[in-house]
Amino acid sequence: MEALRHILVANELASYRESIAAVLRISLPDIEVFEADSGDLNREVLRLRPDLVICSRLTPLVEDRVPNWVELYPDCDPFSTFYVGGERSTREQVDLSDLLDAVSQARPAARTV
């Protein structure tokens, strides 16, 4: 099975985004991890075609074009929604280990040559 190539982290607040991205880069050195402001999410999805997006607010574009995503604490709600490996679930009080598990279960986007 092909491995994930790109993860886009575009959640709020910037300090959370930067911390999550740093942990992913250290834990998963073979995967490119990109950061974006939440306002740039759709543009970066079109540019990068990530295998996984972590964001604060899911957009129709992310839902339609990204094979795996995590809507992390939308509107400061304690619940987060995961769509990973074709399965949707809701989790409460997500921590870094949950995000790392999501990466390990995620399926890469289909690539065209």
Buried (B, 14 or more C-beta within 10 A) or exposed (E): EEEBBBBBBBBBEEEBBEEBBEBBBEEBEEBBBBBBEBEEBBEBBEEBBBBBBBBBBBBEBBEEBBBBBBBBBBEEEEEBBBBBEEEEEEBEEBEEEBBBEBBEBBBBBEEEE
